[in-house]
Amino acid sequence: MKLFNDFGDYAEFKLVPAVRHPDGSCVDESGCKWEAATSCVFARQPDQADRVTFLACMDESSSKDPDQAAAKCSTFSESEIKECSHGTEGQKLLEAASADFNAALPGSTTIPHTFIDESDVEPDYSELKKSLCKSGSAAPVCSSVKPNVI
């Protein structure tokens, strides 16, 4: 969240659910139910700040039901999310997420996984900040990064 707060207006973030195969094989779960609910919310919530806030909420959720958790973390109803995540739209969204995920990470991987301008960067705030600033970001936080530290 801190990274998005510091760079949200100065970088484009693409958040991709970890879907290995759209038939229900995801990196951290079988069935892809959480990724389907996430994909459905993302499809209705194009604002990156809202997506980041949504993901932070989902990560902190103690719910066992992904549709219920997604409804609590977004402005969409549980029935609206369930209709999407359990239907044709949800399957198409999982297929698209799978294509994006496999294109970026075709082999074995860890999540979260981060890239900056096609370069694989450790998913750690200080490493991401260094890389974003080194790539020329005009974010105010980059003024505190000394050139020889990057």
N, C-alpha and C positions, 0 to 999 in steps of 0.2 A: 504494500500500500504506500509506503514511504517513497519508493521509487516512482510510482505513478504521480504522487503529489509533487515530487521535485521535477519530474520531466514530462508530465502529462500534456502540457501545452507546447512542448518542444520536440516531441517524438511521437511516432505512430506506433501503437502497440497492437499486435495481432495475437489474440488469445485463442488457442486451439485445444479443444478437448483431446485427451490421449486415447484415441480410438485406433487400435491396430487393424481390426477387421470389422466392417459394419454389420456383420452377422452376430455381433455380440461379444467380441473379444477385445477388451480394453486393457490398457497397461496395468491398472491397479484394481480392476474388478471384472467379474464375469457377468455378462448380461448387458453391460453398458447403460444401466438405468440412470445412474448419476450423470453420465455424459449426455444422455438423451435429454434429460430435464435441463441441463445446462445449455445445450445447443438450442433448445426451444426458447429459453429465455433470451439467449444471445440474438436469435433471429428477430425477436420483438423489441430488443433493447440495443439499438445501434450505438448509443453513446458509450465511449470507452470508460469514462469515469464510473458510470452506472454498472458496467460489466465488472470492473475491478472491485467495486463495493459489493456487488452480488457474490463474486467468488470468495471474498474475505468472509462474508456471512456464511456461505456454504461450508467453508473450511471449519468454521466454528460451530456448525450445527451439530446437535446431539441426536437429531431425528434419524430414524432407521428408514424412513420413506423419502426418496429423493424428490418426488413431486410435492410433497408436503413441505419439505425444506426449501425447495425452490420458490414456493408460494410465499413462505415467510420471509424470504430474502429478496423478493421482488414485488412489483406492483400488480402482478398477474395472479389470477385465482388458481387454486389447486386444480379445478376441473379444466380450466383453459390449458394449463401445463400438461395435465394428464392426457387430454385429447390429442395434443401435439406429440408428446413423448411416446405414447403407445400406438400412434397411428402412422400413416404413410408419410406425413411431413417429418416426423421424428426419424424415421428410417432414412429418408433422403438427407436429412441434416447429419446423421451419423455417417452416411456414405461420403458426404463432402468433407467432414472432419477427418475421416480416415484417409482420404486422398491427400489432404494438407499435411496431416501428421506423418504419413509414410513418405511423402516427398521430402520432408525436412529431416526425418529420423528413420531411415529404412531398416536399420539394424536394432540390436538390443540397446536399450537406453534407460535413463533415469528420468524421473519427473520430480519437481518441475525442471524443464530444460529451456535454456534461453539462448537466443541469438541476437547479435547486434550487427546489422549490415552483413548478413550471411556468416559472420564469425561466431563460433561456439564460445560462449562466455559462461563462467561459473555462476550459478544462480544465487549469488551473494550480493547484497546491496553495494558494498564497497567496490567489488569487481565490476559490477554493472555500471556504477557511477563513473569509474575510471574510463571504462570503454566508451560510454556515451559522450563523456567530455572530450576524450581523445579523438572521437570521430567528428568533433566540431560542433557539438551542441551549444546553443546560445542560452541554455537554462542558467538562471542566476546562480544555482548551486555550483556550477562549473567555475565560477570566479574564485572559489575557495580551493580549487585543485591546482596545486603547483605543477608547472610543466615537467619538472624533473621527476615527479612522483608518478606520473602517468607512464 
